[in-house]
């Protein structure tokens, strides 16, 4: 193994989704930013761990949508009322 310090930071792009300035944070930490979706095996081998990488926060407009809690599978769903029958006009 090499004693070389990791220099690659894998970040999900686009980086404008983050509150922090990703390029500035990378410069400050001495890292090179690479899109995690297209990183090669060599890039992944050189990447810093999540505990060593600068922390990023998604902007509120890019946060995942909150979902309503689902009923447990063992509970029956509430019964739905049938649609009213329509009369035929003669």
ChimeraX commands (.cxc) that place a marker at each C-alpha (Angstrom):
marker #1 position 0.00,0.00,0.00 radius 0.5
marker #1 position 1.03,3.51,-0.69 radius 0.5
marker #1 position 1.26,6.15,2.03 radius 0.5
marker #1 position -0.07,8.68,-0.48 radius 0.5
marker #1 position -2.89,10.88,0.84 radius 0.5
marker #1 position -6.18,10.55,-1.09 radius 0.5
marker #1 position -6.72,13.50,-3.40 radius 0.5
marker #1 position -10.07,12.76,-5.07 radius 0.5
marker #1 position -13.46,13.84,-3.70 radius 0.5
marker #1 position -16.44,12.10,-5.30 radius 0.5
marker #1 position -19.44,14.44,-5.33 radius 0.5
marker #1 position -22.86,13.93,-6.87 radius 0.5
marker #1 position -23.32,16.53,-9.59 radius 0.5
marker #1 position -24.63,19.10,-10.35 radius 0.5
marker #1 position -22.85,20.91,-7.54 radius 0.5
marker #1 position -25.12,23.98,-7.63 radius 0.5
marker #1 position -27.58,21.95,-5.52 radius 0.5
marker #1 position -25.39,22.40,-2.45 radius 0.5
marker #1 position -25.38,25.33,-0.03 radius 0.5
marker #1 position -21.58,25.26,0.20 radius 0.5
marker #1 position -19.22,26.30,-2.59 radius 0.5
marker #1 position -17.96,22.84,-3.60 radius 0.5
marker #1 position -14.93,24.10,-5.55 radius 0.5
marker #1 position -13.79,26.34,-2.68 radius 0.5
marker #1 position -14.22,23.53,-0.15 radius 0.5
marker #1 position -12.20,21.20,-2.38 radius 0.5
marker #1 position -9.40,23.76,-2.80 radius 0.5
marker #1 position -9.26,24.35,0.94 radius 0.5
marker #1 position -9.00,20.59,1.60 radius 0.5
marker #1 position -6.54,20.01,-1.26 radius 0.5
marker #1 position -8.93,17.77,-3.18 radius 0.5
marker #1 position -10.01,17.35,-6.79 radius 0.5
marker #1 position -13.78,17.14,-7.37 radius 0.5
marker #1 position -15.02,14.35,-9.63 radius 0.5
marker #1 position -18.63,13.49,-10.46 radius 0.5
marker #1 position -19.44,10.34,-8.49 radius 0.5
marker #1 position -21.64,9.01,-11.31 radius 0.5
marker #1 position -18.79,8.84,-13.82 radius 0.5
marker #1 position -15.81,8.11,-11.60 radius 0.5
marker #1 position -13.49,5.35,-12.75 radius 0.5
marker #1 position -12.24,2.54,-10.54 radius 0.5
marker #1 position -8.91,4.36,-10.25 radius 0.5
marker #1 position -10.72,7.52,-9.09 radius 0.5
marker #1 position -12.65,5.52,-6.52 radius 0.5
marker #1 position -9.42,3.97,-5.23 radius 0.5
marker #1 position -7.95,7.45,-4.68 radius 0.5
marker #1 position -11.11,8.95,-3.19 radius 0.5
marker #1 position -11.28,10.23,0.36 radius 0.5
marker #1 position -13.73,8.55,2.72 radius 0.5
marker #1 position -16.98,10.24,3.70 radius 0.5
marker #1 position -15.57,10.96,7.15 radius 0.5
marker #1 position -12.58,12.82,5.64 radius 0.5
marker #1 position -14.47,14.79,2.96 radius 0.5
marker #1 position -15.94,18.25,3.56 radius 0.5
marker #1 position -19.59,18.21,4.60 radius 0.5
marker #1 position -22.16,19.27,2.01 radius 0.5
marker #1 position -25.76,20.33,2.59 radius 0.5
marker #1 position -28.47,20.21,-0.08 radius 0.5
marker #1 position -30.37,23.43,-0.66 radius 0.5
marker #1 position -33.99,23.19,0.56 radius 0.5
marker #1 position -35.40,23.18,-2.98 radius 0.5
marker #1 position -33.34,20.06,-3.77 radius 0.5
marker #1 position -34.26,18.12,-0.61 radius 0.5
marker #1 position -36.15,14.89,-1.29 radius 0.5
marker #1 position -39.91,15.23,-0.99 radius 0.5
marker #1 position -41.27,14.13,2.35 radius 0.5
marker #1 position -43.58,11.16,2.05 radius 0.5
marker #1 position -46.48,10.42,4.32 radius 0.5
marker #1 position -45.99,7.39,6.56 radius 0.5
marker #1 position -47.42,4.23,5.08 radius 0.5
marker #1 position -49.84,2.04,7.03 radius 0.5
marker #1 position -48.24,-1.22,8.18 radius 0.5
marker #1 position -48.82,-4.08,5.75 radius 0.5
marker #1 position -50.78,-6.11,8.31 radius 0.5
marker #1 position -53.48,-3.41,8.62 radius 0.5
marker #1 position -56.35,-3.52,6.16 radius 0.5
marker #1 position -56.85,-0.35,4.10 radius 0.5
marker #1 position -59.97,1.68,4.90 radius 0.5
marker #1 position -63.02,0.65,2.90 radius 0.5
marker #1 position -63.97,2.89,0.02 radius 0.5
marker #1 position -67.57,3.80,-0.72 radius 0.5
marker #1 position -68.77,2.57,-4.09 radius 0.5
marker #1 position -69.55,5.19,-6.68 radius 0.5
marker #1 position -73.27,6.07,-6.88 radius 0.5
marker #1 position -75.15,4.39,-9.69 radius 0.5
marker #1 position -76.30,6.64,-12.49 radius 0.5
marker #1 position -79.86,6.46,-13.76 radius 0.5
marker #1 position -80.51,5.85,-17.38 radius 0.5
marker #1 position -82.71,8.48,-18.93 radius 0.5
marker #1 position -85.35,7.28,-21.37 radius 0.5
marker link #1:1,2 radius 0.2
marker link #1:2,3 radius 0.2
marker link #1:3,4 radius 0.2
marker link #1:4,5 radius 0.2
marker link #1:5,6 radius 0.2
marker link #1:6,7 radius 0.2
marker link #1:7,8 radius 0.2
marker link #1:8,9 radius 0.2
marker link #1:9,10 radius 0.2
marker link #1:10,11 radius 0.2
marker link #1:11,12 radius 0.2
marker link #1:12,13 radius 0.2
marker link #1:13,14 radius 0.2
marker link #1:14,15 radius 0.2
marker link #1:15,16 radius 0.2
marker link #1:16,17 radius 0.2
marker link #1:17,18 radius 0.2
marker link #1:18,19 radius 0.2
marker link #1:19,20 radius 0.2
marker link #1:20,21 radius 0.2
marker link #1:21,22 radius 0.2
marker link #1:22,23 radius 0.2
marker link #1:23,24 radius 0.2
marker link #1:24,25 radius 0.2
marker link #1:25,26 radius 0.2
marker link #1:26,27 radius 0.2
marker link #1:27,28 radius 0.2
marker link #1:28,29 radius 0.2
marker link #1:29,30 radius 0.2
marker link #1:30,31 radius 0.2
marker link #1:31,32 radius 0.2
marker link #1:32,33 radius 0.2
marker link #1:33,34 radius 0.2
marker link #1:34,35 radius 0.2
marker link #1:35,36 radius 0.2
marker link #1:36,37 radius 0.2
marker link #1:37,38 radius 0.2
marker link #1:38,39 radius 0.2
marker link #1:39,40 radius 0.2
marker link #1:40,41 radius 0.2
marker link #1:41,42 radius 0.2
marker link #1:42,43 radius 0.2
marker link #1:43,44 radius 0.2
marker link #1:44,45 radius 0.2
marker link #1:45,46 radius 0.2
marker link #1:46,47 radius 0.2
marker link #1:47,48 radius 0.2
marker link #1:48,49 radius 0.2
marker link #1:49,50 radius 0.2
marker link #1:50,51 radius 0.2
marker link #1:51,52 radius 0.2
marker link #1:52,53 radius 0.2
marker link #1:53,54 radius 0.2
marker link #1:54,55 radius 0.2
marker link #1:55,56 radius 0.2
marker link #1:56,57 radius 0.2
marker link #1:57,58 radius 0.2
marker link #1:58,59 radius 0.2
marker link #1:59,60 radius 0.2
marker link #1:60,61 radius 0.2
marker link #1:61,62 radius 0.2
marker link #1:62,63 radius 0.2
marker link #1:63,64 radius 0.2
marker link #1:64,65 radius 0.2
marker link #1:65,66 radius 0.2
marker link #1:66,67 radius 0.2
marker link #1:67,68 radius 0.2
marker link #1:68,69 radius 0.2
marker link #1:69,70 radius 0.2
marker link #1:70,71 radius 0.2
marker link #1:71,72 radius 0.2
marker link #1:72,73 radius 0.2
marker link #1:73,74 radius 0.2
marker link #1:74,75 radius 0.2
marker link #1:75,76 radius 0.2
marker link #1:76,77 radius 0.2
marker link #1:77,78 radius 0.2
marker link #1:78,79 radius 0.2
marker link #1:79,80 radius 0.2
marker link #1:80,81 radius 0.2
marker link #1:81,82 radius 0.2
marker link #1:82,83 radius 0.2
marker link #1:83,84 radius 0.2
marker link #1:84,85 radius 0.2
marker link #1:85,86 radius 0.2
marker link #1:86,87 radius 0.2
marker link #1:87,88 radius 0.2
marker link #1:88,89 radius 0.2
marker link #1:89,90 radius 0.2
view
